[in-house]
Amino acid sequence: MAEARARLLAARQRVPPGRDDKILLDWNGLAISALAKGYAVLGDGRYLTAAQQRRISSSPRCAIPAAGSARPSRRAAQPPAQCSDYAAMIHALIDLYQAGGPLLRLRQAEELAKAMLELFFDPRDGGFYAVGVDHEALIVRRKDTDDNATPSGIAGHGALLRLARLLDRPDYWQKARLSLLGMAEAMVEVPQMHGRLLCAGLLPGDAAEIVLAGEPDDPKYQALRAEVVRRFLPNVVLASTNGRNIETLPLPEGKAAGGGAALAYVCSNYACRKPTSDPAELATMLDLLAP
């Protein structure tokens, strides 16, 4: 038997199974968001490292414009980016920023939002088309409104709403609002197919902005941050500021640490309560924001 087995092994022809090695930008965006949120909640640096090492700006499937570029570039045998790619990557960049990443990530998200609106937004009826204006002509240029294995491209509404509040962009707010109103009936009738849209719908109601002021390596700053990120607050955006920031955002502007001590500001429509350095007091404020 040993001799027979050896002869069979030598004669056997085994073809390796096929492997799907394409890289999809929307899937990468979802992974980056999950890793960034995992790091924010658990504080495990491996998650943040993994998120930063994934493809953030481009992939073989499509190219996302660099800062200052209006549209994706085309390479040979490279399909153009779809709306779901842009939406997932904008969310990913915002999540990286809110996990403590540099302001650059938010600026990259802003550039992608500009391109997403130019390529996919329907200015008449609201909503986002699945493919861009530069796509080859189709019989029907449809809008993907239902979530399936991955969120629909219409999840771009949530990305716009988050950026609207972080960057004080009322134009983003109005475009997202137009689209959400148009989908209200579908969300009520079939909520299980519109998870991302429902999450986006939470952002306008009882919305809040939180600013953390201080040095990220300060234990008091970290205690305040931990109190925020451990909670499920879909209607909250988080910004941070410290003395090393060269550029600031509209939301954190004028909100500094008090005498060098870390402070948390809880705001609504840019009107803020008295800042606190006490995690327990911050927890009381945040309990009122839970959905």
C-alpha positions as CSV (number, residue, x, y, z in Angstrom):
1,M,0.0,0.0,0.0
2,A,2.8,2.4,0.8
3,E,4.4,1.8,-2.7
4,A,1.0,2.3,-4.4
5,R,0.3,5.5,-2.5
6,A,3.6,6.9,-3.5
7,R,3.0,6.1,-7.1
8,L,-0.5,7.6,-7.0
9,L,0.9,10.8,-5.4
10,A,3.5,11.1,-8.1
11,A,0.9,10.7,-10.8
12,R,-1.8,12.8,-9.3
13,Q,-2.6,16.2,-11.0
14,R,-4.1,18.6,-8.6
15,V,-5.1,22.0,-10.0
16,P,-5.2,24.8,-7.3
17,P,-8.7,26.2,-6.8
18,G,-9.4,29.6,-8.3
19,R,-9.0,32.6,-6.0
20,D,-10.9,35.8,-6.1
21,D,-8.2,38.3,-5.5
22,K,-9.9,41.5,-6.6
23,I,-9.8,44.4,-4.1
24,L,-13.1,46.2,-3.7
25,L,-13.0,49.7,-2.3
26,D,-16.4,49.6,-0.6
27,W,-15.5,46.4,1.2
28,N,-12.2,48.0,2.3
29,G,-14.1,51.0,3.5
30,L,-16.4,48.8,5.6
31,A,-13.4,47.0,7.1
32,I,-11.6,50.3,7.9
33,S,-14.7,51.6,9.7
34,A,-15.0,48.4,11.7
35,L,-11.3,48.4,12.7
36,A,-11.4,52.1,13.6
37,K,-14.4,51.7,15.8
38,G,-12.9,48.6,17.4
39,Y,-9.8,50.6,18.2
40,A,-11.9,53.5,19.6
41,V,-13.9,51.2,21.9
42,L,-11.2,48.7,22.9
43,G,-8.0,50.8,22.7
44,D,-6.2,47.9,20.9
45,G,-3.6,49.6,18.7
46,R,-3.5,46.6,16.4
47,Y,-6.9,47.5,15.1
48,L,-5.9,51.1,14.3
49,T,-2.7,49.9,12.6
50,A,-4.6,47.4,10.5
51,A,-7.1,50.1,9.5
52,Q,-4.4,52.5,8.4
53,Q,-2.6,49.8,6.4
54,R,-5.7,49.0,4.3
55,R,-6.2,50.7,0.9
56,I,-7.6,54.1,1.7
57,S,-7.3,56.0,-1.5
58,S,-7.5,53.5,-4.4
59,S,-7.9,49.9,-5.5
60,P,-7.6,47.9,-8.7
61,R,-11.4,48.1,-9.1
62,C,-11.6,51.9,-9.1
63,A,-9.6,55.0,-8.4
64,I,-10.7,57.6,-5.9
65,P,-9.5,61.2,-6.5
66,A,-6.7,62.6,-4.5
67,A,-7.1,65.8,-2.7
68,G,-8.0,68.6,-5.2
69,S,-9.0,66.2,-8.0
70,A,-12.6,66.4,-9.2
71,R,-13.0,62.9,-10.5
72,P,-11.5,59.4,-10.4
73,S,-8.8,58.7,-12.9
74,R,-9.2,55.8,-15.2
75,R,-6.6,53.0,-15.7
76,A,-6.7,50.2,-18.2
77,A,-9.2,47.4,-17.3
78,Q,-10.3,49.4,-14.2
79,P,-14.0,50.0,-13.8
80,P,-15.1,53.4,-12.5
81,A,-15.9,53.9,-8.9
82,Q,-19.6,53.4,-7.9
83,C,-21.5,55.3,-5.4
84,S,-21.2,52.6,-2.8
85,D,-17.4,52.9,-3.0
86,Y,-17.5,56.6,-2.3
87,A,-20.0,56.3,0.5
88,A,-18.1,53.5,2.3
89,M,-14.8,55.3,2.0
90,I,-16.2,58.6,3.3
91,H,-17.6,56.8,6.3
92,A,-14.2,55.1,6.8
93,L,-12.3,58.3,6.7
94,I,-14.7,59.9,9.2
95,D,-14.3,56.9,11.5
96,L,-10.5,57.1,11.3
97,Y,-10.7,60.8,12.2
98,Q,-13.0,60.1,15.1
99,A,-10.8,57.3,16.3
100,G,-8.1,59.9,16.9
101,G,-6.7,60.2,13.4
102,P,-5.3,63.3,11.8
103,L,-7.5,66.1,10.4
104,L,-6.2,65.1,7.0
105,R,-8.6,62.1,7.0
106,L,-11.6,64.5,7.3
107,R,-10.3,66.6,4.5
108,Q,-10.0,63.5,2.3
109,A,-13.6,62.7,3.2
110,E,-14.6,66.2,2.1
111,E,-12.9,65.8,-1.2
112,L,-14.6,62.5,-1.8
113,A,-18.0,64.0,-0.9
114,K,-17.5,66.7,-3.5
115,A,-16.8,64.1,-6.2
116,M,-19.6,61.9,-5.0
117,L,-22.2,64.7,-5.4
118,E,-20.8,65.7,-8.8
119,L,-20.9,62.1,-10.1
120,F,-23.9,60.5,-8.5
121,F,-26.4,63.0,-6.9
122,D,-29.8,63.5,-8.4
123,P,-30.4,67.3,-7.9
124,R,-34.1,67.1,-9.0
125,D,-35.5,64.2,-6.9
126,G,-32.7,63.6,-4.5
127,G,-30.9,60.4,-3.9
128,F,-27.8,58.9,-5.5
129,Y,-27.5,56.9,-8.7
130,A,-25.4,53.7,-8.4
131,V,-23.1,54.7,-11.3
132,G,-21.7,58.1,-12.2
133,V,-22.3,60.5,-15.0
134,D,-19.1,59.4,-16.6
135,H,-20.2,55.7,-16.8
136,E,-21.0,54.1,-20.1
137,A,-24.6,54.6,-21.2
138,L,-27.1,52.2,-19.6
139,I,-30.8,51.4,-20.4
140,V,-31.7,52.6,-16.9
141,R,-29.5,54.5,-14.5
142,R,-30.9,53.1,-11.3
143,K,-30.6,54.1,-7.7
144,D,-29.7,51.3,-5.2
145,T,-31.9,51.9,-2.2
146,D,-31.9,48.5,-0.5
147,D,-29.2,47.1,1.7
148,N,-28.1,43.6,0.8
149,A,-24.8,41.9,1.8
150,T,-23.3,45.3,1.9
151,P,-25.0,48.7,2.4
152,S,-26.5,50.4,-0.6
153,G,-24.9,53.3,-2.3
154,I,-27.7,55.5,-1.0
155,A,-25.8,55.3,2.3
156,G,-24.1,58.4,1.0
157,H,-26.8,60.4,2.8
158,G,-25.4,59.4,6.2
159,A,-21.9,60.4,5.0
160,L,-23.2,63.8,4.0
161,L,-25.0,64.4,7.3
162,R,-21.9,63.5,9.3
163,L,-19.8,65.9,7.2
164,A,-22.4,68.6,7.4
165,R,-22.1,68.7,11.1
166,L,-18.4,68.3,11.4
167,L,-17.6,70.9,8.7
168,D,-20.7,73.2,9.2
169,R,-21.9,72.5,5.6
170,P,-25.6,73.4,5.4
171,D,-25.6,72.5,1.7
172,Y,-24.7,68.9,2.5
173,W,-27.5,68.9,5.1
174,Q,-30.1,70.1,2.5
175,K,-29.1,67.5,-0.1
176,A,-29.2,64.7,2.4
177,R,-32.6,65.9,3.8
178,L,-34.1,66.0,0.3
179,S,-33.0,62.4,-0.3
180,L,-34.2,61.1,3.1
181,L,-37.7,62.7,2.6
182,G,-38.0,60.9,-0.7
183,M,-37.3,57.5,0.9
184,A,-39.4,58.0,4.0
185,E,-42.3,55.8,2.8
186,A,-40.0,52.9,1.9
187,M,-38.2,53.1,5.2
188,V,-41.5,52.8,7.0
189,E,-42.9,50.0,4.9
190,V,-39.7,47.8,4.6
191,P,-37.4,48.9,7.5
192,Q,-35.3,45.7,7.4
193,M,-34.1,46.6,3.9
194,H,-33.1,50.2,4.8
195,G,-30.8,49.9,7.8
196,R,-28.3,52.5,6.6
197,L,-31.0,54.9,5.7
198,L,-32.6,54.5,9.1
199,C,-29.3,55.2,10.8
200,A,-28.9,58.3,8.7
201,G,-32.4,59.3,9.7
202,L,-31.3,59.3,13.3
203,L,-28.6,62.0,12.7
204,P,-31.0,65.0,12.4
205,G,-33.2,64.2,15.4
206,D,-31.8,65.1,18.8
207,A,-28.4,65.5,17.2
208,A,-25.4,66.4,19.2
209,E,-21.8,67.3,18.7
210,I,-19.0,66.4,21.1
211,V,-15.7,68.1,21.2
212,L,-12.8,66.8,23.2
213,A,-10.1,69.4,24.0
214,G,-6.7,68.4,25.4
215,E,-3.7,66.3,24.6
216,P,-4.5,62.8,23.4
217,D,-1.9,61.2,25.6
218,D,-3.3,62.8,28.8
219,P,-5.0,60.2,31.0
220,K,-7.8,62.6,31.8
221,Y,-8.4,63.2,28.1
222,Q,-8.4,59.4,27.5
223,A,-11.0,58.9,30.3
224,L,-13.3,61.4,28.7
225,R,-12.9,59.9,25.3
226,A,-13.5,56.4,26.7
227,E,-16.8,57.6,28.1
228,V,-17.9,58.7,24.7
229,V,-16.8,55.9,22.4
230,R,-18.0,53.0,24.6
231,R,-21.6,54.1,23.9
232,F,-23.8,53.6,20.8
233,L,-24.5,57.2,19.8
234,P,-25.5,57.2,16.1
235,N,-26.8,60.7,16.3
236,V,-23.5,62.1,17.6
237,V,-20.4,63.4,15.8
238,L,-17.1,63.6,17.6
239,A,-14.3,66.2,17.0
240,S,-11.1,66.8,18.9
241,T,-8.7,69.7,19.3
242,N,-5.3,70.2,20.9
243,G,-2.5,72.7,20.9
244,R,-0.6,71.1,18.1
245,N,-3.4,71.5,15.6
246,I,-2.3,73.8,12.7
247,E,-5.8,73.9,11.3
248,T,-9.1,73.7,13.1
249,L,-12.7,72.9,12.2
250,P,-15.8,75.0,12.7
251,L,-17.0,72.7,15.4
252,P,-14.0,72.7,17.7
253,E,-13.1,76.3,17.0
254,G,-12.8,78.3,20.3
255,K,-13.1,75.2,22.4
256,A,-9.8,74.8,24.3
257,A,-8.7,72.8,27.3
258,G,-9.1,74.7,30.6
259,G,-5.7,75.6,32.1
260,G,-4.2,72.7,30.3
261,A,-6.9,70.3,31.7
262,A,-8.8,68.1,29.3
263,L,-12.4,69.2,28.7
264,A,-15.4,67.7,27.0
265,Y,-18.0,70.0,25.3
266,V,-21.5,68.6,24.5
267,C,-23.2,70.7,22.0
268,S,-26.4,70.8,19.9
269,N,-26.5,72.9,16.7
270,Y,-23.2,74.4,17.9
271,A,-24.7,75.7,21.2
272,C,-22.8,74.0,24.0
273,R,-23.4,73.2,27.6
274,K,-20.8,74.1,30.2
275,P,-17.7,72.0,29.5
276,T,-16.7,69.3,32.0
277,S,-13.5,67.5,32.9
278,D,-15.4,64.9,35.0
279,P,-16.2,61.6,33.2
280,A,-19.1,61.0,35.5
281,E,-20.7,64.3,34.6
282,L,-20.1,63.7,31.0
283,A,-21.7,60.3,31.3
284,T,-24.9,62.0,32.7
285,M,-25.0,64.3,29.7
286,L,-24.4,61.4,27.2
287,D,-27.2,59.3,28.8
288,L,-29.7,61.9,27.5
289,L,-28.4,61.4,23.9
290,A,-28.9,57.6,23.7
291,P,-31.4,56.6,21.1
